């Protein structure tokens, strides 16, 4: 169960797959993942972890509440 905080990109992708997203697929400047009608841009790989603020934005776009995230 991930806590709400900084997370590695690979872990973010793994947890998004657990809730039904497929991908990541290539596109433009960012990769994206799809779940039904939701198309979610995935942050590009970089040296550090994905920050709490960016994680909050990604989860909001994905339609995942913070309490749902911490239950995964």
C-alpha positions as CSV (number, residue, x, y, z in Angstrom):
1,X,0.0,0.0,0.0
2,X,1.7,3.2,-1.1
3,X,1.6,6.1,1.2
4,X,0.8,9.5,-0.2
5,X,4.2,11.1,-0.7
6,X,7.2,11.0,-3.0
7,X,7.2,7.9,-5.2
8,X,9.3,6.4,-7.9
9,X,7.9,6.6,-11.5
10,X,8.0,2.7,-11.9
11,X,6.0,2.3,-8.7
12,X,3.4,4.9,-9.9
13,X,3.0,3.0,-13.1
14,X,2.7,-0.3,-11.2
15,X,-0.1,1.0,-9.0
16,X,-1.9,2.7,-11.9
17,X,-2.0,-0.7,-13.6
18,X,-3.5,-2.3,-10.5
19,X,-6.5,0.1,-10.7
20,X,-7.0,-0.7,-14.4
21,X,-4.8,1.7,-16.4
22,X,-3.0,0.2,-19.5
23,X,0.3,1.4,-20.8
24,X,2.4,3.5,-20.7
25,X,2.3,4.2,-24.5
26,X,4.4,6.6,-26.4
27,X,3.0,10.0,-27.4
28,X,4.3,13.5,-28.0
29,X,6.6,14.6,-25.2
30,X,5.0,12.4,-22.5
31,X,3.9,8.8,-22.3
32,X,0.3,8.2,-21.4
33,X,-1.8,5.5,-19.8
34,X,-5.5,4.8,-20.6
35,X,-8.4,3.5,-18.5
36,X,-11.7,3.6,-20.3
37,X,-12.3,7.3,-21.3
38,X,-9.5,8.6,-19.1
39,X,-6.2,9.4,-20.8
40,X,-3.5,10.1,-18.2
41,X,-0.1,11.7,-19.0
42,X,2.7,10.0,-17.1
43,X,5.5,12.2,-15.8
44,X,8.8,11.7,-17.7
45,X,11.6,9.8,-16.0
46,X,14.0,12.0,-14.1
47,X,16.6,11.4,-11.4
48,X,14.5,12.0,-8.3
49,X,11.2,10.7,-7.1
50,X,7.8,12.2,-8.2
51,X,7.0,14.9,-5.7
52,X,3.9,14.9,-3.6
53,X,2.4,17.9,-5.5
54,X,2.9,16.1,-8.9
55,X,1.5,12.9,-7.5
56,X,-1.6,14.8,-6.3
57,X,-2.1,16.2,-9.8
58,X,-1.7,12.8,-11.5
59,X,-4.2,11.2,-9.1
60,X,-6.7,14.1,-9.6
61,X,-6.5,13.6,-13.4
62,X,-6.9,9.9,-13.0
63,X,-10.0,10.3,-10.8
64,X,-8.4,8.5,-7.8
65,X,-9.0,9.9,-4.3
66,X,-6.2,10.1,-1.8
67,X,-7.8,7.6,0.5
68,X,-8.3,5.2,-2.4
69,X,-4.6,5.5,-3.3
70,X,-3.5,4.6,0.2
71,X,-5.6,1.5,0.2
72,X,-4.1,0.0,-3.0
